[in-house]
Amino acid sequence: MLSFVQLKSTRVLRADGSIGPAVVRVEAERIAHVVDKAEGVIWDLGERLLLPGMIDVHGDAFERQWMPRSGVFFPLDIALLDSDRQILANGITTAFHGLTVSWEPGLRGIEHGRLMVNALAAVRGRLLSDTRVHLRYETHALNETDEMIEWIRDGRVHLIGFNEHLEMIAAKLDHPSKGAQYAERSGLSMSGFRDLVVRTRERGPEVGAAVARVAAAAREAGLAMASHDDETPEMRAGYAALGVGICEFPLDIATAQSAIAAGQDVVLGGPNVVRGKSHTRRLTARAAIEAGLGTVLASDYYYPSMVHAVFRLVRDGVLDLPQAWELVAGNAARAAGLSDRGTIREGLRADFVVIDDTDPALPVVAATIAGGRIAHVADPELWSL
């Protein structure tokens, strides 16, 4: 736990959305109070921003620590510990690892899924971020459905995402490099992977019932659910009928509009904002946010993207800082069903990120505090304050 009890800054983002001087008292893992002045031991952060810790509802960059080269796997405990440090260094205090369980073998097969949930349970006590599982269920993973429902019932899963990538993969099999990448990721030969795609497509009529079973298990467990890469408003409506309240990375404006009109959350990718475009040439996140069609930002495949996306939106005049920070904190907490974090308010988890924005084009995560513990300090000046 913190060796100090109070955090002071001239710029604290309060629960009412204002930014100004405040002292935040931390007791154990919780915020005890937020006041204008205080006495006693104080960690003075100067003019650095004190913000709620970020909540990443979808991040799969951990896969690169697990498999840094195609077919080259490292022990998962090492990968998870290293990912934890990267997450914290980028101001993320709650991380949902996007674990894909697919009809494909290899990295995204059920065997690796088992390794992941078991390894996370084993090392959880050594992780400083609150690390959770966002189970990305490929809807054609019919042989794996029963086991994933058991994971949900056993409390090993904390958010469900429904993915439908079979047709996209099938359409790219003849691409000079894409098809080979999919086959290589699965550990199969190209001909063997083609045969697997054919066999999987033949079971299409079974998918609807399997999806309904997974959604029912998630509802019973009280889990938030997302549908991934929704292609049309009709697809979004179909998932919404199953209780799936998050539209994750919609492919076009119309689909995002339908979700917002229904009062649902729309998750967009931080990398999309930072780069100014989608890596798949689809919906541009900035345009969606400008139109009021994005409520949450996630790291997707690059942890640094969240903080840099926020400050990019602020620099470009799309949103002010309190509005932009809601995309990675308060809104993200609500979407994921976490009522104990996401804002700096008495009684909530003591999750904070300290930002040095002296250069607004390159904000620096100076420190991260997760659950009342100093988890990361990058600014040498903070050690002497």
VMD Tcl script that draws the C-alpha trace (Angstrom):
set ca {
  {0.00 0.00 0.00}
  {0.98 3.64 -0.31}
  {3.56 4.86 2.20}
  {1.81 8.23 2.00}
  {-1.84 8.99 2.55}
  {-2.54 12.09 0.49}
  {-2.05 13.16 -3.13}
  {-1.95 16.84 -4.00}
  {-2.12 18.47 -7.41}
  {-3.12 21.82 -8.84}
  {-5.06 19.92 -11.50}
  {-7.26 17.12 -10.24}
  {-10.13 15.85 -12.38}
  {-13.00 15.76 -9.90}
  {-16.16 13.70 -10.16}
  {-18.16 16.74 -11.30}
  {-15.92 17.12 -14.36}
  {-14.05 20.17 -13.12}
  {-10.26 20.39 -13.01}
  {-8.59 22.29 -10.19}
  {-6.51 22.09 -7.00}
  {-7.35 19.30 -4.60}
  {-5.91 16.84 -2.10}
  {-7.04 13.22 -2.40}
  {-6.71 11.07 0.72}
  {-6.13 7.35 0.18}
  {-6.85 4.77 2.85}
  {-5.99 1.17 1.96}
  {-7.45 0.56 -1.51}
  {-10.07 3.31 -1.41}
  {-10.44 7.05 -1.81}
  {-11.28 8.39 1.64}
  {-12.04 11.96 0.63}
  {-11.28 14.76 -1.83}
  {-10.69 18.16 -0.23}
  {-9.29 21.57 -1.13}
  {-6.62 21.61 1.58}
  {-5.09 19.15 4.03}
  {-2.26 18.78 6.51}
  {0.14 15.96 7.19}
  {2.14 13.77 4.81}
  {1.41 14.82 1.24}
  {2.81 13.64 -2.07}
  {2.83 16.90 -4.01}
  {2.42 16.24 -7.74}
  {2.78 19.91 -8.65}
  {0.98 20.86 -11.85}
  {0.83 17.32 -13.18}
  {-2.68 16.09 -13.92}
  {-4.21 13.65 -11.44}
  {-6.80 11.58 -13.31}
  {-8.78 8.39 -12.69}
  {-6.92 5.26 -13.80}
  {-7.84 4.09 -17.28}
  {-10.03 1.04 -17.89}
  {-9.17 -0.91 -21.02}
  {-12.19 -3.01 -22.00}
  {-10.46 -4.64 -24.96}
  {-6.73 -5.19 -25.29}
  {-4.99 -8.11 -26.99}
  {-1.42 -6.75 -27.14}
  {-0.55 -9.35 -24.48}
  {-0.48 -11.88 -27.33}
  {2.81 -10.37 -28.51}
  {4.46 -11.16 -25.16}
  {3.07 -14.67 -25.36}
  {3.98 -15.29 -29.03}
  {6.56 -12.62 -30.01}
  {7.22 -14.41 -33.29}
  {4.91 -16.60 -35.27}
  {4.85 -20.05 -33.67}
  {7.32 -19.03 -30.92}
  {5.66 -19.21 -27.50}
  {7.00 -18.05 -24.15}
  {5.71 -19.14 -20.72}
  {2.44 -17.39 -20.01}
  {3.39 -16.31 -16.50}
  {6.31 -14.34 -17.95}
  {4.06 -12.90 -20.66}
  {1.39 -11.82 -18.19}
  {3.86 -10.21 -15.79}
  {5.48 -8.29 -18.65}
  {2.10 -7.21 -20.01}
  {1.15 -5.99 -16.54}
  {4.16 -3.68 -16.48}
  {3.38 -2.33 -19.95}
  {-0.24 -1.74 -18.99}
  {0.69 0.22 -15.88}
  {3.37 2.23 -17.69}
  {0.58 3.46 -19.96}
  {-1.78 4.50 -17.16}
  {-4.16 1.54 -17.37}
  {-5.26 0.27 -13.96}
  {-8.00 -2.15 -15.06}
  {-7.26 -4.33 -18.08}
  {-9.55 -6.75 -19.87}
  {-7.30 -9.11 -21.84}
  {-9.02 -9.98 -25.11}
  {-8.71 -13.77 -25.10}
  {-9.97 -15.18 -28.38}
  {-11.24 -18.75 -28.40}
  {-11.87 -19.78 -31.97}
  {-12.62 -22.75 -34.18}
  {-8.98 -22.32 -35.26}
  {-6.27 -24.26 -33.45}
  {-3.01 -22.59 -32.41}
  {-2.75 -19.19 -30.69}
  {-6.51 -18.71 -30.60}
  {-7.52 -22.31 -30.01}
  {-9.17 -23.76 -26.91}
  {-5.92 -25.30 -25.67}
  {-4.25 -21.91 -25.46}
  {-7.42 -20.50 -23.93}
  {-7.14 -23.01 -21.10}
  {-3.50 -22.07 -20.58}
  {-4.44 -18.41 -20.38}
  {-7.23 -18.63 -17.82}
  {-5.19 -21.00 -15.64}
  {-2.03 -18.90 -15.84}
  {-3.92 -15.72 -15.01}
  {-5.44 -17.35 -11.94}
  {-1.98 -18.48 -10.85}
  {-0.23 -15.09 -11.18}
  {-3.10 -12.76 -10.32}
  {-1.69 -12.02 -6.87}
  {1.54 -10.73 -8.44}
  {-0.16 -8.38 -10.91}
  {-0.58 -4.75 -9.92}
  {-3.27 -3.92 -12.48}
  {-6.74 -5.37 -11.99}
  {-6.45 -7.88 -14.83}
  {-9.57 -9.56 -16.18}
  {-10.63 -11.77 -19.08}
  {-12.62 -10.45 -22.02}
  {-13.58 -13.73 -23.67}
  {-13.81 -13.18 -27.40}
  {-16.05 -16.06 -28.43}
  {-15.84 -16.90 -32.12}
  {-19.40 -17.84 -32.86}
  {-18.43 -20.85 -34.99}
  {-16.38 -22.37 -32.14}
  {-19.13 -24.93 -31.63}
  {-16.99 -27.72 -30.20}
  {-15.66 -25.30 -27.57}
  {-18.97 -23.76 -26.49}
  {-19.69 -26.02 -23.51}
  {-16.28 -25.43 -21.98}
  {-16.54 -21.66 -22.38}
  {-19.93 -21.69 -20.66}
  {-18.26 -23.50 -17.76}
  {-15.60 -20.79 -17.60}
  {-18.37 -18.20 -17.35}
  {-20.11 -20.09 -14.56}
  {-16.82 -20.61 -12.70}
  {-16.10 -16.85 -12.65}
  {-13.06 -17.09 -14.93}
  {-14.54 -14.66 -17.46}
  {-15.46 -11.02 -16.80}
  {-16.77 -9.76 -20.15}
  {-18.04 -11.59 -23.24}
  {-17.44 -10.53 -26.83}
  {-19.14 -12.22 -29.79}
  {-16.92 -12.40 -32.88}
  {-17.91 -13.56 -36.36}
  {-14.70 -13.76 -38.38}
  {-15.18 -16.95 -40.36}
  {-16.40 -15.33 -43.58}
  {-13.77 -12.60 -43.39}
  {-11.04 -15.23 -43.07}
  {-12.54 -17.35 -45.85}
  {-12.56 -14.33 -48.17}
  {-8.83 -13.79 -47.60}
  {-7.61 -17.33 -48.15}
  {-6.46 -16.51 -51.68}
  {-4.66 -13.33 -50.65}
  {-0.89 -13.72 -51.27}
  {0.03 -13.20 -47.63}
  {-3.14 -13.09 -45.50}
  {-4.15 -16.68 -46.10}
  {-0.69 -17.91 -45.23}
  {-0.72 -15.83 -42.02}
  {-3.97 -17.43 -40.85}
  {-2.67 -20.90 -41.63}
  {0.64 -20.20 -39.89}
  {-1.14 -18.83 -36.79}
  {-3.18 -22.02 -36.57}
  {-0.20 -24.32 -37.04}
  {-1.83 -25.99 -40.05}
  {-0.70 -26.30 -43.65}
  {-2.51 -24.08 -46.15}
  {-4.50 -27.02 -47.51}
  {-5.33 -28.20 -44.01}
  {-6.56 -24.73 -43.03}
  {-8.74 -24.52 -46.16}
  {-10.32 -27.86 -45.28}
  {-11.00 -26.62 -41.73}
  {-12.74 -23.50 -43.07}
  {-14.98 -25.64 -45.30}
  {-15.94 -27.98 -42.46}
  {-16.61 -25.07 -40.10}
  {-18.84 -23.27 -42.59}
  {-20.96 -26.40 -43.00}
  {-22.01 -26.13 -39.37}
  {-23.39 -22.61 -39.80}
  {-27.00 -23.60 -38.96}
  {-25.87 -24.52 -35.43}
  {-24.39 -21.13 -34.61}
  {-27.55 -19.29 -33.55}
  {-28.38 -21.74 -30.78}
  {-24.80 -21.74 -29.49}
  {-24.70 -17.95 -29.33}
  {-28.00 -17.90 -27.45}
  {-26.63 -20.38 -24.88}
  {-23.48 -18.33 -24.27}
  {-25.50 -15.12 -23.95}
  {-27.87 -16.79 -21.47}
  {-24.93 -17.94 -19.34}
  {-23.45 -14.43 -19.41}
  {-26.76 -12.85 -18.40}
  {-27.08 -15.31 -15.51}
  {-23.56 -14.41 -14.37}
  {-24.28 -10.69 -14.66}
  {-21.57 -10.07 -17.25}
  {-21.43 -7.24 -19.74}
  {-21.51 -8.42 -23.35}
  {-20.20 -6.94 -26.59}
  {-20.64 -7.79 -30.24}
  {-17.51 -7.26 -32.31}
  {-17.28 -5.71 -35.80}
  {-21.03 -5.33 -36.22}
  {-21.64 -4.96 -39.93}
  {-25.19 -3.60 -40.04}
  {-27.85 -2.10 -37.75}
  {-29.74 -5.38 -38.16}
  {-26.80 -7.38 -36.82}
  {-26.53 -4.99 -33.86}
  {-30.25 -5.32 -33.16}
  {-29.97 -9.10 -33.21}
  {-27.29 -9.07 -30.54}
  {-29.14 -6.42 -28.51}
  {-32.12 -8.79 -28.37}
  {-29.85 -11.24 -26.52}
  {-28.89 -8.61 -23.95}
  {-25.62 -7.61 -25.65}
  {-25.32 -3.93 -24.73}
  {-21.94 -3.01 -26.22}
  {-21.31 -2.39 -29.91}
  {-17.58 -2.92 -30.33}
  {-15.78 -1.52 -33.40}
  {-18.85 -1.12 -35.66}
  {-17.97 -1.17 -39.33}
  {-19.94 1.91 -40.39}
  {-21.69 5.04 -39.19}
  {-25.20 3.62 -39.61}
  {-24.46 0.73 -37.26}
  {-22.92 3.04 -34.66}
  {-25.94 5.36 -34.95}
  {-28.34 2.49 -34.31}
  {-26.45 1.52 -31.16}
  {-26.35 5.06 -29.77}
  {-30.03 5.58 -30.57}
  {-30.80 2.48 -28.51}
  {-28.79 3.79 -25.54}
  {-25.94 1.32 -26.01}
  {-22.20 1.86 -25.68}
  {-19.99 2.05 -28.76}
  {-16.35 1.03 -28.26}
  {-13.76 2.42 -30.65}
  {-10.04 1.77 -30.98}
  {-7.40 4.09 -29.55}
  {-5.00 3.20 -32.38}
  {-7.61 4.34 -34.89}
  {-7.68 7.80 -33.26}
  {-3.90 8.12 -32.96}
  {-3.26 7.00 -36.55}
  {-6.20 8.93 -37.95}
  {-7.60 5.90 -39.71}
  {-8.64 2.27 -39.30}
  {-5.99 -0.34 -40.07}
  {-8.75 -2.27 -41.85}
  {-9.99 0.81 -43.78}
  {-13.31 0.88 -41.98}
  {-15.00 3.42 -39.71}
  {-12.73 6.27 -38.63}
  {-12.93 6.63 -34.85}
  {-12.41 10.38 -34.79}
  {-15.27 10.96 -37.22}
  {-17.52 8.77 -35.09}
  {-16.58 10.63 -31.91}
  {-17.10 14.02 -33.59}
  {-20.58 12.83 -34.52}
  {-21.31 11.72 -30.94}
  {-21.16 8.05 -31.92}
  {-18.39 6.78 -29.66}
  {-18.64 6.35 -25.88}
  {-15.56 4.25 -25.01}
  {-11.98 3.99 -26.25}
  {-9.96 0.78 -25.90}
  {-6.30 -0.02 -26.53}
  {-7.24 -2.76 -29.02}
  {-3.77 -3.95 -30.05}
  {-1.53 -1.14 -28.67}
  {-1.50 -0.16 -24.98}
  {-0.04 3.38 -25.41}
  {-2.87 4.33 -27.75}
  {-5.41 5.12 -25.02}
  {-3.65 8.06 -23.38}
  {-2.39 9.40 -26.71}
  {-5.85 9.12 -28.29}
  {-7.35 11.19 -25.48}
  {-4.81 13.98 -25.84}
  {-5.07 13.87 -29.63}
  {-8.82 14.50 -29.37}
  {-8.18 17.38 -26.96}
  {-5.41 18.93 -29.10}
  {-7.61 18.78 -32.18}
  {-10.53 20.43 -30.39}
  {-12.85 17.44 -30.73}
  {-13.48 17.20 -26.96}
  {-12.22 18.91 -23.83}
  {-10.11 16.87 -21.42}
  {-12.88 15.87 -18.97}
  {-15.06 14.72 -21.87}
  {-12.24 12.83 -23.54}
  {-11.11 11.17 -20.30}
  {-14.63 9.80 -19.79}
  {-14.02 7.62 -22.86}
  {-11.25 5.74 -21.04}
  {-12.49 5.97 -17.45}
  {-16.09 6.67 -16.38}
  {-17.79 5.48 -19.56}
  {-15.54 2.43 -19.77}
  {-16.36 1.51 -16.17}
  {-20.08 1.80 -16.82}
  {-19.93 -0.25 -20.00}
  {-18.01 -3.04 -18.26}
  {-20.38 -3.04 -15.29}
  {-17.80 -1.72 -12.79}
  {-19.43 0.69 -10.35}
  {-16.43 1.02 -8.02}
  {-14.03 2.94 -10.28}
  {-13.69 5.32 -13.20}
  {-13.87 8.62 -11.31}
  {-12.18 10.31 -8.35}
  {-14.86 10.11 -5.69}
  {-15.03 9.07 -2.07}
  {-15.44 5.33 -1.54}
  {-14.19 4.24 -4.95}
  {-11.01 2.31 -5.74}
  {-7.83 4.36 -5.43}
  {-6.87 4.06 -9.11}
  {-5.02 7.06 -10.53}
  {-2.75 8.09 -13.35}
  {-0.45 11.10 -13.09}
  {0.14 12.82 -16.44}
  {2.82 15.32 -17.38}
  {1.37 17.17 -20.35}
  {4.06 19.86 -20.59}
  {4.30 18.78 -24.21}
  {0.63 18.17 -25.12}
  {1.72 16.41 -28.30}
  {3.56 13.82 -26.25}
  {1.93 13.36 -22.81}
  {3.90 11.25 -20.36}
  {2.50 8.85 -17.78}
  {4.55 10.07 -14.83}
  {3.05 7.63 -12.31}
  {0.28 5.06 -11.92}
  {-1.43 4.10 -8.67}
  {-3.56 0.96 -8.77}
  {-5.74 -0.14 -5.89}
  {-3.90 2.20 -3.52}
  {-0.45 0.95 -4.48}
  {2.31 2.75 -6.34}
  {2.48 0.61 -9.46}
  {4.65 2.71 -11.77}
  {6.79 5.84 -11.50}
  {8.57 7.19 -14.57}
  {9.25 10.80 -13.52}
  {12.45 10.96 -11.39}
  {11.29 14.22 -9.79}
  {8.37 12.44 -8.17}
  {10.69 10.28 -6.06}
  {12.06 13.36 -4.32}
  {8.79 15.14 -3.67}
}
mol new
graphics top color blue
foreach p $ca { graphics top sphere $p radius 0.5 }
foreach p [lrange $ca 0 end-1] q [lrange $ca 1 end] { graphics top cylinder $p $q radius 0.2 }
display resetview
